[in-house]
Amino acid sequence: MTDTPPITLEIDSDKIAWLTFDLPGSKVNLLTTEVLTLLDRRLSELESRIATGHPVAVVVRSGKEGTFIAGADVREIDGVLDAEDGRAKAAEGQRIFRRLDRLTVPTIAAIDGTCLGGGTELALSCDWRLASDRSSTKIGLPEIRLGIIPGFGGSVRLPRLIGIQRALRMILTGTSIAASRAARWGLVDRVLRVDSFEKDVCAFAMAVVLGQSERRERRPSLRDRLLEDTGPGRRLLFGGARKRVMRESRGRYPAALEAISVVERTIDLQIDDALALEAQALGRMAETEVSKNLVRLFLLSQDARKALDATVLASGRDVEKAAVLGAGVMGGGIAELIAAHDIPVVLKDIDRDALDTGLRHANDLLQKAGARGVFAADEVGLKFALIHGTLTYEKFDDVDLVVEAVVERMPVKQSVLREAEGELPEHAVFATNTSSLSVRELADAAGRPANVVGLHFFNPVHRMPLIEVIRTERSSDAALATAFRFVGALGKTPVLVADRPGFLVNRLLAPYLNEAGFLLEDGAGVAEVDQALTSFGMPMGPCRLLDEVGFDVAEHVAKEMERAFGSRMRPAPVVGLLQGEGRLGKKNGRGFYSYAGGKERGVDREVERTLGGSRGAVGETEILDRTLLLLVNEAMHALAEDVVASPGDVDLAMVLGTGFPPFRGGLLRWADTRGPAEIRDRLAELEEKHGERFAAAPALLELVESGATFTS
């Protein structure tokens, strides 16, 4: 325990009370049980002092630069025992926030930086909300991503403040909005300059006390009034919201439907009656299996960011300038990601047309991000200006880390590495974005092999949250730590992976994608295979994924996997057959599906004719078993080889890198619902029928003998 309390209360000479959150030993403020208990005591102090005329206003702020309050402690959400326990904990938070709400002097939330979850709900309990124009000032209610709803008053207060439609948009997506949009929506009352934020907050507080600050009332359009303030309009609004949720998630995430119901049932109730319903709903959601799975994944992602020992992490350096070699779609996407996080980046290629294409791609991504409100529209040009396109090695002499994203051929990558090393400072880290080649073999060509690591980005770069971080036996702690810190600065989740062929995600996907080909050979239809997997919850089926990857790339990776792992990774001939017909997938508009204008137009009938025979000969259960159980089996091979440290790493990487359905908790969490013995027995049946690629991994057999589970 530290002597510094997480909340301090000071009253200045103007009789303004400053309630400052500053959780010791943490980069962010969290609303733990201890913090909420102390907040309760601080509110008692305020009530007593207000009764004697001191203070005349209360400002709630953070003592941490760039962050307000990041929400509740997720580990405490993980500890909810049952629905009643969840209800009681929500009700306690509501009670404390209601005390803030009921203070008889003006209360002002001064939001400078990240404001999420319970932090947003605390701000909603204040009379006024001020936000800084800092680029990191974002306000949101991300509880839906944990399988719950805002339970400290957010589901009740937000719709009353900004309107039902905007509130549902925030609650159902869990996305955060920038200060500028929050002001337009009426969520914050003023946006103040960050360089004079505290002074301006103080001036605003005094203006409120003196009655000199007017509230900017929300003025909804006629359409919004008809939708939100009339019975028929509301029925249409809430019915439409339910249809969208069912269309997008098929009801797999019950918290979304529960959130709609809570807003609908509470919008006209007295505040305390409304809060009681919200707390009950929170309790129901917190005990669901979906919430338990999503909370586990969140905690795994937090732990992944701490995978390096603190001493090792400290040996790295912050990347103040980066470079990207290769300006294809991937290179342009990586450059955009770096610039979007305010790091100057040099984008180099040897071909002017390729460079121009990469720069255009980066600019398009930034423009779209600005349009979505990821950052303010006027920041788009400033961020694009951070990207310097070049055909030479100019401006490479002060680069801290370079990402190599050239063609996936070892001689080319080695040549680029040798060439770049002569232009880079000695400390610069060389990170290859290979998806299947050996990082160690690449490092063998380096003059400074200790500086070589792997950073495997996933496509599309701006959306996929995972980066595999690969260390060779010659990589230094400093290089690994620098790469690790770089991943964190980009807002991505790192998973440490051993330098084995395919690393983790592509290695597991290889037999999964191969099996789709074998299923087609056995009479399954393209649509049937993909439908089975999307019904299971995958974002797209394996045939559609092969189209996205490209048949040429898939064929190359498949051969690498077979060379490394032998017959169990032998690819089905289907992809090679179709590639021989000139099909490359989506990139040339001809794959398993046909495409026009970049949009999928259905299964290509010529493919069905090429495959021959009648389709529909394989049932959905067999499709799922033959694809998903190979994923599980290969994961056991990988764990036995220490490709990653734990089953949790497998689950996290599969969810973040492939879109494995989060509501199922990850590949091995789902496998636990089948059980090791059942999976072993089913693999034996499939091996007898289809061959040795289904032979159970020795680690799976050992697991059955031990009586343990996959995730234990």
C-alpha positions in Angstrom: 0.0 0.0 0.0 1.1 3.5 -0.7 0.7 6.6 1.5 -0.7 8.6 -1.4 -4.5 8.3 -1.7 -6.0 7.7 -5.1 -8.3 10.7 -4.7 -7.4 14.0 -3.1 -9.6 16.9 -2.2 -8.4 20.5 -2.1 -10.2 23.8 -1.9 -8.5 26.8 -3.4 -8.6 30.4 -2.5 -11.6 31.0 -4.8 -13.5 28.3 -2.9 -13.4 25.9 -5.8 -13.0 22.2 -4.7 -10.7 20.1 -6.8 -11.4 16.4 -6.6 -8.3 14.8 -8.2 -8.1 11.1 -9.2 -4.5 9.8 -9.3 -4.2 6.1 -8.7 -0.7 5.3 -7.5 1.4 2.8 -9.4 -0.9 2.9 -12.4 -0.7 4.7 -15.8 -4.5 5.2 -15.8 -7.1 5.9 -13.2 -9.4 2.9 -12.5 -12.6 2.8 -10.4 -11.6 -0.1 -8.1 -13.7 -0.9 -5.0 -11.0 0.9 -3.0 -11.3 4.0 -5.1 -15.1 4.0 -5.0 -15.1 3.7 -1.3 -12.7 6.6 -1.0 -14.9 8.6 -3.4 -17.8 8.0 -1.1 -15.8 9.4 1.8 -14.7 12.4 -0.2 -18.3 13.1 -1.1 -19.2 13.0 2.6 -16.5 15.6 3.2 -17.8 17.8 0.4 -21.4 17.6 1.7 -20.2 18.8 5.1 -18.1 21.6 3.7 -20.8 22.7 1.3 -23.2 23.0 4.2 -20.8 25.7 5.7 -20.4 27.6 2.5 -17.1 26.1 1.3 -16.8 25.2 -1.5 -18.9 27.0 -4.1 -18.2 24.6 -6.9 -16.6 21.2 -7.4 -14.2 20.2 -10.3 -13.5 16.5 -10.9 -10.1 16.0 -12.7 -7.3 13.6 -13.2 -3.7 14.0 -11.9 -2.4 11.9 -14.8 -1.5 13.6 -18.1 -3.5 12.5 -21.1 -6.0 10.4 -19.2 -9.1 11.1 -17.2 -10.6 7.8 -15.9 -10.3 4.6 -17.9 -13.3 2.9 -16.2 -13.8 0.1 -13.8 -11.2 -2.5 -12.9 -12.0 -5.3 -15.3 -10.5 -7.9 -12.9 -13.3 -7.0 -10.5 -15.9 -7.5 -13.3 -14.3 -10.9 -13.8 -14.9 -11.6 -10.1 -18.7 -11.1 -10.3 -20.1 -14.3 -8.8 -23.7 -14.2 -10.1 -26.5 -11.9 -11.2 -27.3 -10.6 -7.7 -23.6 -9.9 -7.0 -23.4 -8.0 -10.2 -26.6 -6.1 -9.5 -25.4 -5.1 -6.0 -22.0 -3.9 -7.3 -23.7 -1.8 -10.0 -26.2 -0.4 -7.4 -23.3 0.6 -5.1 -21.6 2.5 -7.9 -24.8 4.2 -8.8 -25.4 5.2 -5.2 -22.0 6.9 -5.0 -22.5 8.7 -8.3 -25.9 9.8 -7.2 -24.3 11.6 -4.3 -22.2 13.5 -6.7 -25.3 14.2 -8.8 -27.1 15.6 -5.7 -24.4 18.0 -4.5 -26.0 21.4 -4.1 -23.2 23.3 -5.8 -22.2 23.2 -9.5 -20.1 20.1 -10.4 -17.8 20.1 -13.4 -15.9 17.2 -15.0 -12.6 18.4 -16.5 -11.8 15.7 -19.1 -8.2 15.9 -20.4 -7.5 12.6 -22.1 -9.1 9.2 -22.2 -12.5 9.0 -20.5 -14.1 5.5 -20.7 -16.8 3.4 -19.0 -17.2 4.4 -15.4 -15.2 7.5 -16.1 -17.8 8.7 -18.6 -20.6 7.7 -16.2 -19.0 9.8 -13.5 -18.7 12.7 -15.9 -22.4 12.2 -16.7 -23.2 12.6 -13.0 -21.7 16.1 -13.1 -23.6 19.2 -14.0 -21.1 20.3 -16.6 -18.5 18.5 -18.8 -15.4 20.3 -20.2 -13.0 18.5 -22.5 -9.5 19.4 -23.8 -8.6 19.5 -27.5 -5.8 17.0 -26.9 -5.9 14.4 -29.7 -6.1 11.6 -27.1 -9.2 13.1 -25.5 -11.8 10.4 -26.3 -15.1 9.7 -24.5 -16.9 6.4 -24.6 -18.8 3.6 -23.0 -17.0 0.4 -24.1 -18.9 -2.0 -21.8 -20.6 -3.8 -24.6 -17.2 -5.2 -25.6 -17.1 -7.0 -22.2 -20.5 -8.5 -22.7 -22.2 -6.1 -20.3 -24.0 -2.7 -20.4 -23.0 0.6 -18.8 -24.1 0.0 -15.2 -23.2 3.0 -13.2 -25.9 5.2 -14.8 -24.6 5.4 -18.3 -27.5 3.5 -19.9 -29.9 5.9 -18.2 -28.2 9.3 -18.3 -26.6 9.3 -21.8 -29.9 9.0 -23.8 -31.4 11.8 -21.7 -28.4 14.1 -22.5 -27.7 13.5 -26.1 -30.8 11.7 -27.4 -31.7 8.1 -27.9 -30.2 7.5 -31.3 -26.7 8.9 -30.5 -26.7 7.2 -27.1 -27.5 3.8 -28.7 -24.8 4.4 -31.3 -22.2 4.9 -28.5 -23.5 2.1 -26.3 -24.0 -0.6 -28.9 -20.7 -0.1 -30.7 -18.6 0.7 -27.7 -16.6 3.2 -29.7 -15.2 6.4 -28.3 -15.8 9.9 -29.8 -13.4 12.8 -30.0 -14.0 16.0 -28.0 -15.2 17.9 -31.0 -17.9 15.4 -31.8 -18.8 15.1 -28.1 -19.4 18.9 -28.1 -21.5 18.8 -31.3 -23.6 16.0 -29.7 -24.0 17.9 -26.4 -22.0 15.3 -24.4 -19.5 18.0 -23.4 -20.3 21.7 -22.9 -17.0 23.2 -24.0 -13.8 22.1 -25.7 -10.8 24.0 -24.2 -7.2 24.3 -25.3 -5.0 21.8 -23.7 -2.1 24.2 -23.2 -4.3 26.4 -20.9 -6.8 23.7 -19.8 -6.6 24.1 -16.0 -6.7 27.9 -16.1 -9.7 27.8 -18.4 -11.5 25.2 -16.3 -11.0 27.5 -13.3 -12.3 30.5 -15.2 -15.3 28.5 -16.4 -16.1 27.3 -12.8 -16.1 30.9 -11.6 -18.3 31.9 -14.5 -20.8 29.1 -13.6 -20.8 30.2 -9.9 -21.5 33.8 -10.9 -24.2 32.8 -13.3 -22.3 34.0 -16.4 -22.1 30.7 -18.3 -25.0 29.6 -20.4 -25.7 26.0 -21.3 -25.9 25.3 -25.0 -29.2 23.4 -25.3 -29.5 20.5 -27.6 -31.8 21.2 -30.5 -32.9 18.0 -32.2 -34.2 18.1 -35.7 -37.9 17.6 -36.5 -37.1 14.0 -37.7 -35.3 13.2 -34.4 -38.2 14.7 -32.3 -40.7 12.5 -34.2 -38.6 9.5 -33.7 -37.6 10.0 -30.1 -40.5 11.9 -28.5 -43.5 10.0 -29.9 -44.7 6.5 -29.3 -44.8 5.4 -32.9 -41.4 6.9 -33.5 -39.9 5.1 -30.6 -41.3 1.8 -31.6 -39.8 2.3 -35.1 -36.4 3.4 -33.6 -36.1 0.6 -31.0 -37.4 -2.0 -33.5 -34.8 -0.9 -36.1 -32.0 -1.0 -33.5 -33.0 -4.6 -32.6 -33.1 -5.6 -36.3 -29.6 -4.2 -36.9 -28.2 -6.0 -33.9 -29.7 -9.3 -35.0 -28.5 -8.8 -38.6 -25.0 -8.0 -37.5 -24.5 -10.4 -34.6 -27.4 -12.9 -34.9 -28.1 -12.4 -31.2 -24.8 -13.9 -30.1 -24.0 -10.9 -27.9 -27.0 -10.6 -25.5 -25.8 -7.4 -23.9 -26.6 -5.4 -27.1 -30.3 -6.4 -27.0 -30.3 -5.9 -23.2 -28.9 -2.3 -23.7 -31.7 -1.5 -26.1 -34.3 -2.8 -23.7 -32.9 -0.8 -20.8 -32.9 2.4 -22.7 -36.4 1.8 -24.0 -37.8 0.9 -20.5 -36.0 3.6 -18.5 -36.2 6.7 -20.8 -39.3 8.1 -19.1 -38.8 6.8 -15.6 -37.7 8.7 -12.5 -33.9 8.5 -12.2 -33.8 6.1 -9.2 -36.3 3.7 -10.7 -34.4 3.7 -14.0 -31.1 3.1 -12.2 -32.6 0.1 -10.4 -33.6 -1.5 -13.7 -30.1 -0.8 -15.2 -28.4 -2.5 -12.2 -30.6 -5.6 -12.6 -29.7 -5.8 -16.3 -26.0 -5.4 -15.6 -26.2 -8.3 -13.1 -27.9 -10.5 -15.6 -25.3 -9.8 -18.3 -22.3 -10.1 -16.0 -23.0 -13.8 -15.3 -23.4 -14.8 -18.9 -20.8 -17.1 -20.6 -20.4 -14.5 -23.3 -19.4 -11.9 -20.8 -17.0 -14.2 -19.0 -15.4 -15.0 -22.4 -15.0 -11.4 -23.5 -13.7 -10.3 -20.1 -11.1 -13.1 -20.2 -10.0 -12.0 -23.7 -9.7 -8.4 -22.5 -7.5 -9.5 -19.6 -5.4 -11.7 -21.9 -4.8 -8.6 -24.1 -3.7 -6.6 -21.0 -1.4 -9.4 -19.9 0.1 -9.6 -23.5 1.2 -6.0 -23.2 3.2 -7.0 -20.1 4.7 -10.1 -21.5 8.2 -8.7 -21.4 10.0 -8.4 -18.0 10.0 -4.7 -16.9 13.8 -4.7 -16.9 13.9 -6.0 -20.5 11.2 -3.5 -21.6 13.2 -0.7 -20.1 16.2 -1.6 -22.3 14.3 -0.5 -25.4 13.7 2.9 -26.7 10.6 4.8 -27.9 10.4 5.1 -31.7 10.5 8.7 -32.5 10.9 8.1 -36.3 10.2 5.0 -38.3 10.6 3.9 -41.9 8.8 1.4 -44.1 10.5 -0.4 -47.0 8.1 -1.4 -49.7 5.1 0.7 -50.7 2.5 -1.9 -51.6 -0.9 -2.1 -50.0 0.7 -3.5 -46.9 3.5 -1.0 -46.8 1.1 1.9 -47.4 -1.2 0.6 -44.6 1.7 0.3 -42.2 2.9 3.8 -43.0 -0.6 5.2 -42.4 -0.9 3.4 -39.1 2.4 4.9 -37.9 1.5 8.4 -39.0 -2.0 8.1 -37.5 -0.2 7.7 -34.2 1.8 10.9 -34.7 5.2 9.2 -35.5 7.1 10.6 -38.5 7.7 7.8 -41.1 9.7 7.5 -44.3 8.0 5.3 -47.0 10.5 3.9 -49.5 10.1 2.0 -52.7 12.3 1.5 -55.8 9.4 2.1 -58.2 7.7 5.5 -58.5 4.3 4.1 -59.4 4.4 1.7 -56.4 5.4 4.6 -54.1 2.6 6.8 -55.4 0.1 3.9 -54.9 1.3 3.4 -51.3 1.0 7.1 -50.6 -2.5 7.3 -52.1 -3.5 4.3 -50.0 -2.2 5.8 -46.8 -4.0 9.1 -47.6 -7.2 7.3 -48.3 -7.1 5.5 -45.0 -6.4 8.7 -43.1 -9.3 10.5 -44.9 -11.7 7.7 -44.0 -10.5 7.7 -40.4 -11.1 11.5 -40.2 -14.6 11.0 -41.7 -15.4 8.4 -39.1 -14.3 10.8 -36.3 -11.3 8.6 -35.2 -9.5 12.0 -35.1 -10.5 15.5 -36.0 -10.9 16.2 -39.7 -8.3 19.0 -39.6 -5.7 16.5 -38.3 -5.8 14.4 -41.5 -3.5 16.7 -43.4 -1.1 17.0 -40.5 -0.9 13.3 -40.1 -0.4 12.7 -43.8 2.4 15.3 -43.7 4.3 12.9 -41.4 4.7 10.4 -44.2 7.8 11.2 -46.4 7.8 9.2 -49.7 11.1 8.5 -51.3 12.9 6.4 -53.9 16.3 6.7 -52.0 17.6 6.3 -48.5 17.4 10.0 -47.7 16.3 10.8 -44.1 17.1 7.3 -42.9 20.1 8.5 -40.7 17.9 9.1 -37.6 15.3 6.3 -38.0 14.8 4.2 -34.8 13.0 1.3 -36.4 12.4 0.2 -40.0 9.6 -2.2 -41.1 10.5 -4.2 -44.2 7.4 -5.1 -46.2 8.9 -6.1 -49.6 8.0 -9.2 -51.6 8.0 -12.5 -49.7 11.2 -14.0 -51.1 14.2 -14.5 -48.9 16.9 -13.4 -51.3 15.1 -10.1 -51.9 14.6 -9.5 -48.2 18.2 -10.3 -47.4 19.4 -7.9 -50.1 17.1 -5.1 -48.8 18.4 -5.8 -45.3 22.1 -5.5 -46.3 21.4 -2.3 -48.3 19.3 -0.7 -45.5 21.8 -1.4 -42.7 24.4 0.8 -44.3 22.0 3.8 -44.2 20.6 3.3 -40.7 22.0 4.4 -37.3 23.6 1.6 -35.4 20.8 1.4 -32.8 18.0 1.1 -35.4 15.9 -2.0 -35.3 15.2 -3.9 -38.5 11.7 -5.5 -38.3 10.6 -7.8 -41.1 6.9 -8.2 -41.9 7.3 -11.7 -43.2 4.3 -14.0 -42.8 6.1 -17.3 -43.2 9.9 -16.9 -43.8 12.5 -17.5 -41.1 13.5 -14.4 -39.3 16.7 -16.1 -38.1 17.7 -16.9 -41.7 17.1 -13.3 -42.6 19.2 -12.1 -39.7 22.1 -14.3 -40.9 22.6 -11.9 -43.7 22.8 -8.9 -41.3 25.8 -7.1 -40.2 24.0 -6.4 -36.9 21.8 -9.5 -36.4 21.1 -8.5 -32.8 18.9 -5.7 -34.2 16.7 -8.0 -36.4 13.2 -9.0 -35.2 10.0 -9.9 -36.8 6.8 -7.8 -36.7 4.0 -9.6 -38.5 1.2 -7.2 -39.3 -2.2 -8.5 -40.4 -4.3 -7.2 -43.3 -6.0 -4.8 -43.3 -3.4 -3.2 -41.1 -5.6 -0.3 -39.7 -8.3 -2.7 -38.5 -6.5 -5.9 -37.3 -5.5 -5.4 -33.7 -2.8 -8.1 -33.5 0.9 -7.9 -34.3 3.0 -11.1 -33.8 6.4 -10.1 -32.4 9.1 -12.6 -33.4 12.4 -13.0 -31.6 15.4 -15.0 -32.9 18.1 -16.4 -30.7 20.3 -13.6 -31.8 17.8 -10.7 -31.2 19.0 -8.5 -28.4 16.7 -7.5 -25.4 17.0 -3.9 -26.5 15.8 -4.6 -30.1 12.9 -6.8 -28.9 11.9 -4.2 -26.3 12.0 -1.4 -28.8 9.8 -3.4 -31.2 7.4 -4.3 -28.3 7.1 -0.6 -27.3 6.5 0.4 -30.9 3.6 -2.1 -31.2 2.1 -0.5 -28.0 2.5 3.0 -29.4 0.5 1.9 -32.5 -2.4 0.8 -30.3 -1.9 -2.8 -31.3 -1.8 -5.9 -29.1 1.6 -7.8 -29.3 1.9 -11.6 -28.9 5.4 -13.0 -28.5 5.9 -15.8 -31.0 8.9 -18.1 -31.6 10.6 -18.1 -34.9 8.9 -21.2 -36.4 7.4 -21.5 -39.9 4.1 -19.6 -40.1 4.7 -18.3 -36.6 1.3 -19.0 -34.9 -1.7 -17.6 -36.8 -0.7 -18.6 -40.3 0.6 -22.0 -39.0 -2.8 -22.7 -37.5 -4.7 -21.4 -40.6 -2.7 -23.6 -43.0 -4.4 -26.9 -42.2 -7.8 -25.1 -41.8 -7.6 -23.6 -45.3 -6.2 -26.9 -46.7 -9.1 -28.8 -45.4 -11.5 -26.5 -47.1 -9.9 -27.7 -50.4 -10.3 -31.3 -49.3 -13.9 -30.7 -48.4 -14.5 -29.3 -51.9 -12.9 -32.4 -53.4 -15.2 -34.6 -51.3 -18.3 -32.9 -52.7 -18.9 -29.9 -50.4 -20.1 -26.7 -52.1 -18.1 -23.5 -51.8 -21.2 -21.7 -50.3 -21.9 -24.6 -47.9 -18.3 -24.6 -46.5 -18.3 -20.9 -46.0 -21.9 -20.8 -44.6 -21.0 -23.5 -42.0 -18.1 -21.5 -40.7 -19.8 -18.1 -40.7 -22.8 -19.7 -38.9 -20.3 -20.8 -36.3 -19.2 -17.2 -36.0 -16.2 -16.8 -38.2 -16.1 -13.4 -40.0 -15.8 -15.2 -43.3 -15.5 -18.7 -44.5 -12.2 -20.3 -45.6 -13.0 -20.1 -49.4 -13.7 -16.4 -49.1 -10.6 -16.0 -47.0 -8.5 -17.7 -49.7 -9.9 -15.2 -52.2 -8.9 -12.3 -49.9 -5.4 -13.7 -49.4 -4.8 -14.5 -53.0 -4.3 -18.0 -54.5 -0.7 -17.2 -55.4 0.2 -16.2 -51.8 -1.8 -19.1 -50.4 0.0 -21.6 -52.6 3.4 -20.1 -51.6 2.6 -20.3 -47.9 1.1 -23.8 -48.2 4.3 -25.1 -49.8 6.4 -23.5 -47.1 4.2 -25.2 -44.4 4.4 -28.6 -46.1 8.2 -28.3 -46.4 8.4 -27.5 -42.6 5.8 -29.9 -41.2 5.4 -32.7 -43.8 2.3 -34.6 -44.8 -0.1 -33.2 -42.3 0.3 -29.9 -44.0 0.0 -31.3 -47.5 -2.2 -28.8 -49.4 -5.3 -29.8 -51.3 -4.8 -29.6 -55.1 -7.8 -27.3 -55.6 -6.1 -24.0 -55.2 -3.3 -24.9 -57.5 -5.8 -26.2 -60.0 -7.8 -23.0 -60.0 -4.6 -20.9 -60.1 -3.7 -22.7 -63.2 -6.8 -21.4 -64.8 -5.6 -17.8 -64.1 -7.5 -17.3 -60.9 -5.8 -15.3 -58.2 -8.8 -14.5 -56.0 -10.2 -11.1 -55.3 -7.1 -9.3 -56.6 -8.0 -10.2 -60.2 -11.7 -10.6 -59.7 -11.6 -14.4 -60.2 -11.6 -16.7 -57.2 -14.1 -19.1 -55.6 -16.3 -16.1 -55.9 -16.8 -13.7 -58.8 -16.2 -9.9 -58.3 -17.3 -6.8 -60.0 -16.0 -3.4 -59.0 -14.3 -5.0 -56.0 -17.6 -6.4 -54.7 -18.4 -10.0 -54.3 -21.1 -11.3 -56.7 -21.6 -14.8 -55.5 -19.9 -18.2 -56.1 -18.4 -18.4 -59.5 -20.3 -21.1 -61.4 -17.2 -22.0 -63.5 -15.5 -23.1 -60.2 -18.3 -25.5 -59.4 -18.0 -26.9 -63.0 -14.2 -27.2 -62.6 -14.7 -29.1 -59.3 -17.2 -31.4 -61.0 -19.7 -33.8 -59.5 -22.7 -32.9 -57.3 -22.2 -30.5 -54.5 -23.8 -30.9 -51.0 -22.3 -34.2 -50.3 -20.8 -33.1 -46.9 -22.9 -32.1 -43.9 -22.4 -29.0 -41.7 -21.2 -31.0 -38.7 -18.5 -32.7 -40.7 -17.4 -29.4 -42.2 -17.1 -27.8 -38.8 -15.3 -30.8 -37.3 -12.8 -31.2 -40.2 -11.8 -27.6 -40.2 -12.0 -26.5 -36.5 -10.6 -29.6 -34.9 -7.5 -29.3 -37.2 -7.1 -25.8 -35.8 -7.2 -27.2 -32.2 -4.9 -30.0 -33.1 -2.3 -27.8 -34.7 -2.5 -25.5 -31.7 -1.5 -28.4 -29.5 1.5 -29.1 -31.8 2.5 -25.4 -31.5 2.2 -25.3 -27.7 4.4 -28.3 -27.4 7.0 -26.5 -29.4 6.7 -23.4 -27.3 5.7 -21.3 -30.3 3.8 -19.2 -27.7 3.9 -19.3 -23.9 0.3 -20.3 -23.1 -3.1 -21.4 -24.3 -4.2 -17.9 -23.6 -1.8 -16.6 -26.2 -3.4 -19.0 -28.8 -6.9 -17.8 -27.9 -5.9 -14.1 -28.1 -4.0 -14.4 -31.3 -6.8 -16.4 -33.0 -9.4 -13.8 -32.0 -7.4 -10.8 -32.9 -5.6 -12.2 -35.9 -8.4 -14.3 -37.6 -11.6 -13.0 -36.1 -12.3 -16.3 -34.3 -15.6 -15.5 -32.7 -14.9 -13.5 -29.5 -18.2 -14.7 -27.9 -16.7 -18.2 -27.9 -13.7 -16.9 -25.9 -11.0 -18.2 -28.3 -10.1 -21.4 -30.0 -9.0 -23.4 -27.0 -11.7 -21.9 -24.7 -14.2 -23.2 -27.3 -12.4 -26.6 -27.5 -13.0 -26.9 -23.7 -16.7 -27.0 -24.4 -16.1 -30.2 -26.5 -13.5 -31.6 -24.1 -10.0 -33.1 -24.9 -11.3 -36.7 -24.8 -14.2 -36.0 -27.2 -11.9 -34.2 -29.6 -9.3 -37.0 -29.5 -12.0 -39.5 -30.3 -13.4 -37.5 -33.1 -9.9 -37.0 -34.6 -9.4 -40.7 -34.5 -12.6 -41.2 -36.5 -11.6 -38.6 -39.1 -8.1 -40.1 -39.3 -9.5 -43.5 -40.1 -11.7 -42.0 -42.8 -9.5 -39.3 -44.3 -5.9 -40.0 -43.4 -3.0 -39.1 -41.2 -3.5 -35.3 -41.3 -6.1 -35.9 -38.5 -3.7 -37.8 -36.3 -4.0 -36.4 -32.8 -1.0 -34.3 -31.6 1.0 -36.0 -28.8 0.3 -33.0 -26.6 -3.4 -33.6 -27.0 -3.1 -37.3 -26.0 -1.1 -36.2 -22.9 -3.8 -33.7 -22.1 -6.4 -36.4 -22.1 -4.3 -38.6 -19.9 -3.7 -35.8 -17.4 -7.4 -35.0 -17.1 -6.6 -31.3 -17.6 -8.5 -28.9 -19.9 -7.1 -27.0 -22.9 -7.1 -23.7 -21.1 -5.8 -24.9 -17.8 
